[in-house]
Amino acid sequence: LIKPVKALPYLKKYVNPTVARLAAPVAELAMKIGCRETYVSSDGIFEEMEEAGALFDGFRRDFKSSQSGATGDHGSAYLQWKYFNNPVKKSRVLACRKDENGGVLGYVFFSVTDDKMEISDIIALEDNCAERLLKQLIIKAGSERCRSISIMLSEKSPWLKKLKGFLFLDAGSNASVYCYGDCGAASGNWHFFEGERNI
């Protein structure tokens, strides 16, 4: 999925530059009115963190106790290894807390390359926290002059509907999942964000 942050670069692909410059403010106003971001609260503390510390271990415990079935590892050691110590990609994390003394309620790992923001992982204890994180990430993308925000999801991901409410559009790209052995039963149930260390 991809979300255009600024309309002008996309309009220039289809109309002449003068018309694009005139139409861009109108298109961006329409995007703002139609986007869920406009109607979501900004309550909470949002901060970029330099490392995955003990707050993430508290989140891991809370998240694991609220889920049934298998869940991924969200502990600080794993997140530090996967994102902050990744030699291939510089990742950043935006975390949401209820207040300055509160634990992490959700977070989003992302990177910015060539004026494009890419979400690697997003997770939250509650839907309203997920929406507030998305709103803050969109604001951050605008302030850093990103042209777009993208994320790779499977078609069965529970995030798909939520992101479309924030005007993320189908980018038309596909990701393949390969398995070995009898994968018939599981082939329709994959949810993934990013490979381990870009394998």
NORVEN-V537774 format. One line per field, one symbol per residue. psi: psi as a letter, one per 40 degrees, with the letter a starting at -180 (. if undefined). Layout:
psi = ???
This chain:
psi = iihhdhddddddddiidddddddddddddddddehdddehieiihhihieigadddddddddddeeiiahiihfidddddddddehedhhiihhihidideiiheiihhiihhffhhhhdhhiididddddddddddddddddefidihiihiieeheeddddddefhiheeiihihiihageddedefhhidiihff.
